[in-house]
């Protein structure tokens, strides 16, 4: 099976002081458009899908390091070791039709608690994180079937170099394990043990504006999709006093 999708996501993130620590709350709503092709009962088949995807919410909280700063200090922050936690929630708000095997939305809730640490070394920096996705069941999967998924562990490591505020490059590697699916009590042979690598390049383009170009590709794929991802992000930051 082959698939090619384009996604456009509109997101908003608010950073604030919570009990003397830096916290943030973000929301993102994607629009997806693409084609999936493959053989169904030995017959070539292709379907087109487009629509609003599932809404993603994320709350993050710094346990220590990177304290809340006034705008004039935020532009030149002191590099320190920091430890943070986050919770990402994906709500089943996307387009979904139970008579279709391929959908934009997943028709289930997903939750990912995560912990991460960041360590600067002069202009160099290293970030590591560990988390796990937990999924509710889809009780209306393809003509009334019930589909569930085991937890999926996620580990990531990023190493990068900052040339100046907003201008940096990083190499990334990630590993996913678990996530076996079950349909009507029958386990599928799709437990993940996959590794991916990538790079991210961030460039400031105007006052308050920056852009990020990211690339990732499968390094080891034992189950699931072996795919290449290219993303371009346009970001605007502003301060409220």
N, C-alpha and C positions, 0 to 999 in steps of 0.2 A: 504494500500500500504506500502511496506517495501523497503528500499534502504540501500545499503552499498557501500560506496565509499572510495577510497584511493586517497589522493592528495599529489603531490610533487610540491613544489613551489620554484622557483629560484628567489631570490630578491637581490636588491642592493639599499643602502641608502647612500646619501651624505649629511653630515652636514657642514654648512658654516655660515659665518658671513654676515648678511644682515642688513645694517643700524644700526650696533651696537647691534643687537639682534641675537640670535641663530635661525637658520632656517634649514630645511632639505627637501630633495626631494628624493622620493623613487619610485621604480618600481618593480612589481612582476608579474611573468608569471607562472600560474599553469598548471600542467598536471594531469588530473583526469582519474580514471579507476574504474569501479564498475558495480553493477547490481541493477536493479529495478524490483520488482515483485508485482503482485496484480491481482485482478479480473477485466477483461474487458468484459462487457456484460455477467457476471456470468461465464466467462471462465478464469481459471488460466493462467496468462501470465507473462513471464519474458524476460527482454531485457538487453543486455550488452552494455555499452558505454565506450569509451576511447578516449582521445584526448586532445589537447591543450585547456585550458579554456580562459576566458576573461582576458585581461591585466588590472592590477590595478596600478594606479598612485596616489601618495599622497604627498602633499606639506604641511608642518607644519611650524608655526612661533610663537616664544615665545614673548608675549607682554611684560611681565616682569618676572624676575627671571631666574636663570640658564643662565647667560650671556656667550658669546663666551669666551673660555679659551685656552691658549697654552697647548700643549700636557703634559708638566710636571705638570700643575695645574689640568688638566682634570681628572687625575687618582685619585685625592683626592679633589673632588669638595666640596664646602661649601653648606650645605643643606639649602635651602631657599624656601619660598612660591613662586610658579610660576603659571602663567596663559598663556595659549597658544591657538591658533586656528589652524585648519587644513581644508584642502579640499581634499577629496578622490574622484577619478574618475575611473569608470570601463568602459573600451572601449569594444565594441562588436567585439572582434578579435578571439573569441573562435570558436570551431567546432559547426556548426549549420546546420541542414537540416529541411526545413519547413514541410516535410511530416512526421516528427517524433514528437510525443508528448513529449518525454523525450530527452533533448539535454544537451551537456556539456556547450555550450555558451547560452547566453540569447537573443542575437540579438537586443540589445538596449543599450543605454547609461544610466549610473547611476551616481549621484553626491551626495556626503555627506559632507556638511559643518558641522563643529563640534567645540565646545569650551570646554576646560578642565582646571581644576585647581588641583594643587598638593600641599599638606601641610605635611612637615615632623614634627615628634614629637620624637626627639632623633633618635633612631634606627628604630622607627616605621614611617610609611608613609601612607597617605590617598590620593587617586586620585578619582576625579569625573569628568564625562563628559556628555554632552548632544549634540545631533545632530539629523539630519533627512536625510533620503534617498529620493531623487527625481529621478523619472524615466521617460525616454522618452517612447513612445509607440513602441511596436513590431508590425509592419505593415505586417508581414509575419508569423504569428503564426498559426501553424498546418493547412496547406492547405488553406492559404490565408486569414485567419481571422485576425482581429485587436485586440490586447490585450494591455490594459493599466493598470497601477497600481497607486493608490493614494500614497501620501507621507507616509513614515514609520518613526515614531519618535523612537529614540534610547537613553536610559539613562543607564549609567554604574557607578558602584562604586567599588573601589578596596581598600583593607586594607592589608598592608603587613609589614614585618619585615626584615631589612637588617642586616645580620651578619657581612659582610665585602663587599668591592666592588665586584660586580658580583655574590655574594651569597645571595639570598633572596627568600622569600616565600610570596605569596599573596593569599587572598581569594577574589573572584569576584562575583558580582551579577549584572544582567542586566535586563532591561525591554524594550519591544518593543510594540508599539501601532500604529494601522493604517494599511496601506498597502493593502486595499481591491483591488482586481483585477476586471476588466471589460472586457468581450469578446464580440465584436460586439454590444456594448451598453447594454449588460446584466450583472448586478452586480452579483458577486459570494458571497457566505456567508463565506468569508475567512478573515474578518478583524481581525488582530492580537491584542491580549492583553496578551502577553506571558512574562513569567519571567524565567530566567535561572540563575544557580549558577555554580561556578567552582573554581579551584585552579591552581596556576602557581608556579613552582619551578625552579629557575635559579641557575646554577652551573658553575663556571669557570673551564675549564679543562686543559688549557695550555696558554702560553703567547698569548694574543690576541683572544683566542678561548673561547667560552662559549656555553652552551646548555640549553634549556628551555623545560620543560615538562609541558603541560597544559591539564586540564580535565574540561569539562563542561557538564551539563545535564539539562534537562527541569525541572523546579520547578512547573510552572503553564503554561499549553498550552491550549488555547481556540480555536486556529485555526492554520493551518499549521503543520509542522513536529515536532513531539516530539522525539528528537534524542539525542544521546550521542556523544560527540566529544572528541577525544584524539589526541594531536599534539605533535610532537617532533621537535624542531628547533635547528639547528646548526648555530652558528653565529661567524664570524671573523671580528674583528675591527682593523683598522690600521690608522696611522696618516701620513699626508703629510705636510711638513713644507713649 
